[in-house]
Each structure stands twice: as C-alpha cells, then as structure tokens.
Amino acid sequence: MERIYIFKRFERFWHWSQALLIILMMVTGFEIHGTYTLLGYGDASELHTSAAWALIALWVFAIFWHFTTGEWRQYVPTTENLVAMLRYYLSGIFTHAPHPFRQTQLRKHNPLQRLAYLGVKLLINPLIWLSGLAYLYYNEINAAGFGLDLGGVALVHTVGAFLMLAFLVVHVYVITTGHTWSSHLKAMITGWEEIEDPQAGVKS
Amino acid sequence: MKTNRPNRLARYWRATLLAAALAGGALAGSAALAATTASTADHAKFKELQQSFASGPEVTKACLICHTEAAQQVHQTKHWSWEFLNPATDQTLGKKNVINNFCISVPSNYPFCTSCHVGYGWKDASFDFTAEENVDCLVCHDTTGSYRKLPGLAGHPPYQDTEIPPGSGKFAKAVDLTKVAQKVGRTSRDTCGACHFFGGGGDGVKHGDMDSSLAAPDRELDVHMDATGLDFTCGTCHRTSSHDVPGSRYTPVARDTEGAHIPGREDDSLPATCPACHGQAPHRGGGHAAKLNDHTDVVACQTCHIPQIARGGVATKMSWDWSTAGQMGPDGKPMLKKDEAGRVIYDSKKGDFVLGENVVPEYRWFNGEVTYTLLGDTVDNREGVTRINRLGGSATDGKSLIWPMKVFVGVQPYDPVNRTLVTPHTAGNDDTAYWKNFGWERAIKTGMQVSGAAFSGQVDFVRTEMSWPITHMVAPKENAVRCGECHMQGGRLEAIGGVYIPGRDANPLIDLFGWLMAGGALLGALVHGGLRIVRRNG
C-alpha cells in the first residue's frame, strides 16, 4: 500500500467549511421552503442568508486558489477511462476488480468525479447563486426596472437545491468506494490518500 | 410588485437624519413634553367664562368671543355634518347616510345617536347646521373628565341630574358647565375616546382596535400611546389643523409611498399613516432589517405590528344577529344573557352577539377604496352575504397593501320585496321604536319614512359583512407578528392571493421530482452499498 498527499491544507479547509455551509443552507433552506419547522422561519431565513454570504466569500478565495495554483485543471473533463469507471461502479466493484483509475497529485479525481464536480461548479452552483441573489435582492432588482417574479426565482432556487441535495447524497456515498470504505474520507481530513499497490491485482 | 422608491443611499441618509433628530428630541425629553402640555392661557382667568351657564350653546358663544373662527371651521368637518361625498365613488357617505350592521342607521334615532355629535340639539332633520352656537366645544376640549353627553338628549349634556336609562334608578349628575369651560384644553385620548371607544353602542363594540383600554394603555397595548412612555394622544398622529382631523375610514390612505415628513424639510402635513413618521425603510440596520424593509411594498405596517385586536381586556363584537331580538324573559320582560365573564351576549333589544378578545385579524389586499351598500342598493339573502362595505385592492394595482381587518358579521333586517336594507327606528319612547315595542314592521316603517325610502311592509333578515381596517393598538416590536406566522401553510396570510409567499407557496411538481430524485439517489446508494457488503462477505 502506498500513500500520496492529495488534498492540500487550503483545499481541505475549503471542502469542509463548504460542506458545513451547504448542509446548513439545506437545513435552513428547506425550512424556508416550508418542508418542516425547525428553527422558525425568521431565524432560518437569517441563518440561510448569513451562510450564503460566508459561502460566497469562501468561494471567492477558492476560485482565486484554483486559478493561481492551476488546480482548476483537475476538473477538465476527459473521456479517458470514463467507460471503465462506469463499468467498475456497475460491476467491477462487486467482484473486487482492480480500480481502473489511479490517483496522482495531478489527477486527483477519476473521470466521473471530474464530470460530477464540474457539473456542480458550472451548473448547480451558478443556478443556486444567481437565483439566491435574485431572491435576496428581488425588491432592488425590480425597483431597477426588471420584472422578476418571486415565484419563478424561488422555483429556480428550489430546483438548484434539489440538484445539490441529490449530489450530496451520491457524493457522500461514493466517497466510500476508495481503497477502503474510509480511505477517501481520511484523505479529505488528513490530505493523505491510501491507494492500491499498482502491482497488486486484487485487494486484500 | 414593482417598487418606485428613492435609492437606498438616499433613504439611508434620510433615516440617519431622522434618527439624529429623534435622538436630539429624546435628550430634550421632559422639557419638550412639558412644552406641549403647558398652555399660555388659564381659561379660568377669562371673565367671559366666569359666569354660570344654563346650556352648552351659551358656553360656545363665550368660546367664540375669542376663538372667532372655530365654529365655522368645525362646520366644515365630517364631525359636524356627518356627511361625506366620496369623490372616488360619488357615494354620499357619512354617519347620517351609511347603514352598518351594528345599530344599523341614524336618521330616525337622532336624539340618541347625536349624543356623539359635536353639536347641540340635533334631534331631527330640522337641525340648524349653520348655527355657530350649536357647535359643542366642550366634548372635545374638556380636561376634567366630567363632561358627558347622554343618549336621548340630542347632543346636550345633562343640565339637571338625569335618570339614565329612565326608570333604572341610576342618575347622571348635571354637568358643571362653568368648571368644564374654565378648564378647557387640548383634546386627549379621553375626549376622542368618549365617542370613538364606544362606537357601535358600547365599549370596544365596533372597531376592535379602539376601546377604553386605550385611555391609559401600557406599552404592550400601544407602544405609542403608552401612558408612562411616549404618551401619544390621538392628535399626535391625527394632527389636526383648523379642526379638520386627518385620517378617514371613508377614504383611507392604504399605501403611503412618501418618506417621513420632517417639518420644514418637505411640508408641514402629517398624514395619519405610519410612513409619515417612520418612512419607507422603518427597520434600521442591515441584513434582517433590510429584508423586513423589503416587505413594505406588499405588507402594511399594521399587518405585522398589530398581532391581535381587542388586546386591552375589552371585548369587541365579532357578530351581531338582529334576527333573534325580541325574545322576552320568563317574566315577559326584555332580558339580558351574559357569558361567564359577565359580558352581554344576548339582549332582547338587539339579539345575539359573539364577542372576541385578542382576535387575530383577517387579511385583505386594500387600496383605500371603499364602496358602501347604501339604502336603495339591491341586496338579497339568497346571495350568501351582503357586503356593507367592499374594499378595493389587488396584488397588481400598485396601490394596495395587505391589511389587517376586523371582519364583522351581522344578520340584520331587510325588505325582501324591494330587496333593500332598511333603517329601523330603534331608539325612542314613542310607540314604534323597536327597543320599546319590539315590532320590526312598525319600527322599520317609521325609520324608512324618516329616511324617505320605500318599504313594502315585509321584513326578513340578511347576512351582512363589514370590514374594518385595523390601525390602532400597535404592539412593541418584540411582540410583532413572527415571520413564520405568515411564511407557512395555513398561516395568517393563507387566503391572500397574487403574491408568492416563501414557506407557504411551492410548485408541487418540482417538489415531487426533487424528492424523487434525492430519494432515488439515496435508494441507489443503499442498494449499491448493500450489494458491496454482500459481495465482500461472499
């Protein structure tokens, strides 16, 4: 077994604070949506807004980090091994077949991860952000002459929230598919990922 | 809901200036209060008032020696004429003309109703509206609390000790006109309240947001009138000039889009609205306050800041069923029935009442336009409910806000042949007054004759509804309606259409797909993980 340093300190900080904020916003967001009552609408809405601003600030730093370190390349989609990855998740994983993707510091994410994270960054996040900001500044936007319909804004925001929720569920499950059930999780905590011995054919 | 507001920066500066002005005012505190209560004149030293007066009009003549224009000013007001032409609807309104579902109508009952008229002697249609001495100065300017006008005296106070009601053994003392005249002063919650707290025939009956508990309210009941705090009088908001009191329920300002009126900066007017002082961005601070301010283009201030009506311990009438009036007690005499709190819920003269305290209002879009069902307008008891007043307003007209309302339900007599409301003669000692004789046909015949309206002789009852915009009994901010009381399904604003309310509204299809997708993902993960566990062991 081999260990490589995959997730740098800022990356881990970004990931976990983002995770915390997103879960917080889901809990408060679905309360605002009327799904349940937990904190009370006013507190939920206030917390949701504060968390949104924190997440936006975090993202400004994260975007800066991605571009200055070149880490953005980690999300460039590729078809290489894509089918093999799919086949692995659908069958190989049950027969203890070797993982078709080998992590390196330059390629942390398998091709499916790349696609999923790119989808979050380019589709779900902008959808939630833009609709969320429109939700927050709805009065100002309309005062400036636009004819936004609050119901429509809320609908887009809700769609984004459901997509994010589905992503979160899948994401939390898929991190268990590493070398061991917890090796991906450990990597995101310590930075160090355990990977299979490239020579070994079958996991012990 | 487009808004047309000055930009936020300008509003911010305006709010800051106002805050500074208020802070300065607070520092000047007691001195300022003293300045508003102390007069430069001691009326007891005026020789015109150092005499004994035989009647109210004699006092008025003495007042007019100095206050030369006062009577003519009063003559111009609704307080005097009980008549109002609504320019928006061309309807002739005013107490003299409208019909309500409380005591119903004025014209055949003048001597009783006009105990709340700012005049003397209005006992029938022959009243002289041009006589200056008929203006009652004292009813508004008494500071002694001893001045009282009695039902049946056509606006006069008792000049001798008077049994009220006759035969009851209870006597109202004769008013000491000289004492009252020598101690006149500004209007107060007590003087305005002498009539307005008792509208509809008793304490708190009519409005729900005005009753005798506002004479000396605490902060919880009314944050502005708080007798040991800001101590507003009615006139603080209804700032009156030339005896013309602003703030009308016939043509209310439902949506004041102007900023705060700062004397000397804009104009000297002060409409009786919340924004007249508080402006359009009343909540100070960022974040949450800004979001609250975002509501002001949809929600009237009153909607959040008056969480319930009748909060001062005085019940308000919520419904009144005239059709059950006339039942006699076992002794064959008119009777009263009371609830466990000792409040009258049945009166042979009036029928059944439902009372309410701490009542959560209903909510409506309201743009200030009120149309009345007047005498002669067609009504029918087959149409469910007849609206005594209909409120204009919608989510889209740009003039409406969501307002709290007391919706008062009545069952009242009408003419099923002519299909009109009727104006019964209720009060009086003659042989047709309903409260003495308990015969609807005769009472209505007399009343309709006085009103000059046709009456078929048939009487039936019709269900009616009247909406009263709520604006008094403003609670302190910590008691304002919570966000979640409207932002929920089945909340206060459940019935309000035309606006998306987060927490109440959602697209059911999106929700269904969303939960299916998230649930499907979870199910997939569980199955996949389960298979992995099974395969690992196998």
Interface residues (C-beta under 8 A of the other chain):
Chain A: I32 H33 G34 T37 G40 Y41 G42 S45 E46 T49 S50 Y89 I93 F94 T95 H96 L136 Y138 N139 E140 N142 A143 G145 G147 D149 L150 G151 A154 L155 T158 V159 A161 F162 L163 L165 A166 V169 V170 V172 Y173 V174 T176
Chain B: M1 K2 T3 N4 R5 R8 G287 H288 K291 D294 D297 R482 C483 G484 H487 M488 Q489 V499 Y500 P502 G503 R504 D505 A506 N507 I510 D511 F513 G514 W515 M517 A518 G520 A521 L522 G524 A525 H528 G529 L531 R532 R535 R536
